[in-house]
Structure formats: C-alpha cells, structure tokens
C-alpha cells in the first residue's frame, strides 16, 4: 500500500494543540484545519504523548464536526512511550513499550481518537532496549497488512537500532524523525544523517527551530543580521538553512498561529547559497570550518 509523499514546506506539529486557547473549541479547530488544507498544508504530526492523548482527541473532535476534511488530512502518529500518568505499576515510571499488545492498542487508540481510517505513517517514537524485535516487526507488518497503517518509520533511533528492526520486517521503514536544526547539527557530522539518507528514509526534523534557541546569543545575532539582508524572517531563514540539506528534510513546526505559518511557508523556501549556509553553521557551532 502506498502513501502520499511530502511535497509540503513542513509538517504541522500538534504537540502544543491543547495549549492553544483559540483552538480549544472543535469548531474553531475545524476551521483552522480547513484553512491549512486550502493552503496545501495537509500533513499533521501527532503522538499519543502529546497532551497525554488530549491533542489527538481534540483533533478528532474537529474532524467529526467536518467529516469532509478527513480524506484530505494526512497523519503521522507516534507511540511507544508510556507516560508516568499512564503507568499502572507501583513505580509510576515513564518507560518505553514496543510489545505487540501495546503497539496494537496504541494504533487502534490513535485511529479512534483521531477518527480516521488509517494512519498514513506510524512511527515507533523511541528505541526500546527491551524490544523483542521479531515480535515488534510482526506487529508493525500486520498493521500495514490490515490497512491501519500506510507505512512505518522510527523516531530518535540510531542506525543499528533501526537496522535491527528493519531486518525483521517485511515492509520497509520509510520515515525517520530526528532532532535537527541549526542549534542541533551534530547528526550532520557523526554519520547519523548520512545513515538516514543511505537507508532510503525520508528525514523529518523535529525541533526544527531548536525550541527557539536558534534565535539566542551569537547565532541569533547572525540570523538577525542575515535575515534583514535577505528580507526574510528569522525563522524563515533557519528553515531555509535546514531545507538546503541533501535529502530535503521536512521540518516539523510547532507554531499554530496562522500568520506565523504563512510566513514560514513563504520564507522557508528561500534560496540559501553555500557561503551563507556555512556562515550560519560557523556561528551555530562556535567554531570555524576547518
């Protein structure tokens, strides 16, 4: 089963959805979703940890009010992290669970809360040291075969971790979320990003603006100066830096503000030449290119 590609400037991250008063009403959120779809922004990034499942629930309530939107919405969903509030043991500890029983329940739960028939991409959110690779692989393949999941991927995995899972699977891992931004560029130098591309994964960059840290200190000053010269916003320049990379990583943005989304959709596509790219890298790493 094929799944749509990522011909979009970014994914809309839903992590802060429950913290947005203006979108707390399902009707208002339905209007917001429809406006994004009209702009061609069809991909929404979810996880059952976001708002302790409340973000998925609110999103699903909005789609239930406007069911005509469902065929046009594309969803990335993640699971495998058990929050402390969800741990029923006497320890009350946050932990990972990639057992088939847990993942099956997590996939069904996301489908139910979101009110969609299929998760376009389902990602194992964190590598689990206790993963039974054969059993987990079978559960993921079964979810694809059942039509519950369009394709499978991973998030925050190291190469040997995802390759071990891939060896046990029939379906390919096609998406790889990793932390990547001007503020977190280590994966470009330690081989991680190259491994993502070499294994044919579509890279997605979470925390693509470093949680705002790219706009601080020396790096922030450099971005401010260059953005003014290029007549773009600071965030637009930071995303343009990211999208200049081979493999065209798809940023995941956290803002839900319409004005900000319009700005990033327009300015994240600016053409950043090689010297400008490396000039920003030098400031970000606080060291000269050797």
C-alpha positions, 0 to 999 in steps of 0.5 A: 500500500502506498502513501502520499509523499511530502511535497509540503514546506513542513509538517504541522506539529500538534504537540502544543494543540491543547495549549492553544486557547483559540483552538480549544473549541472543535469548531474553531479547530475545524476551521483552522484545519480547513484553512491549512488544507486550502493552503496545501498544508495537509500533513499533521504530526501527532503522538499519543504523548502529546497532551497525554492523548488530549491533542489527538482527541481534540483533533478528532473532535474537529474532524467529526464536526467536518467529516469532509476534511478527513480524506484530505488530512494526512497523519503521522502518529507516534507511540511507544512511550508510556507516560508516568500518568499512564503507568499502572505499576507501583513505580509510576515510571515513564518507560518505553513499550514496543510489545505487540499488545501495546503497539496494537492498542496504541494504533487502534487508540490513535485511529479512534481518537483521531477518527480516521481510517488509517494512519498514513505513517506510524512511527515507533517514537523511541528505541526500546532496549527491551524490544523483542524485535521479531515480535515488534516487526510482526506487529508493525507488518500486520498493521500495514497488512490490515490497512491501519497503517500506510507505512512505518518509520522510527523516531530518535533511533540510531542506525543499528537500532533501526537496522535491527528492526528493519531486518525483521520486517517485511515492509520497509521503514520509510520515515525517520524523525530526528532532532535537527536544526541549526542549534542541533547539527551534530547528526550532520557530522557523526554519520547519523544523517548520512545513515538516514539518507543511505537507508532510503528514509525520508528525514523529518526534523523535529525541533526544527527551530531548536525550541527557539534557541536558534534565535539566542546569543551569537547565532541569533545575532547572525540570523538577525543580521542575515535575515534583514539582508535577505528580507526574510524572517528569522525563522524563515531563514533557519528553515531555509538553512535546514531545507538546503540539506541533501535529502530535503528534510521536512521540518516539523513546526510547532507554531499554530498561529496562522500568520506565523505559518504563512510566513514560514511557508513563504520564507522557508523556501528561500534560496540559501547559497553555500557561503551563507549556509556555512556562515550560519553553521560557523556561528551555530557551532562556535567554531570555524570550518576547518 
